[in-house]
């Protein structure tokens, strides 16, 4: 698959989070078929503009970041 626009990645993340209540960065990146770095950038941007919220998950070797939608964005 070729390079995708960051806006396409954000749209795909919104679609996935509408179906699921809460997901980890790893699971989101697998679902939208994007690299985890791109997924994190998109999620951080979405967090800044209040589309998603973040909470800490399991604490193992690396802190798990869980994301969910703040509001219902079903208008698309």
Secondary structure, 3 states (H helix, E strand, C coil): CCCCCHHHHHHHHHHHHHHCCCEEHHHHHHHHCCCHHHHHHHHHHHHHCCCEEEEEEEECCCEEEEEEECCCCCCC
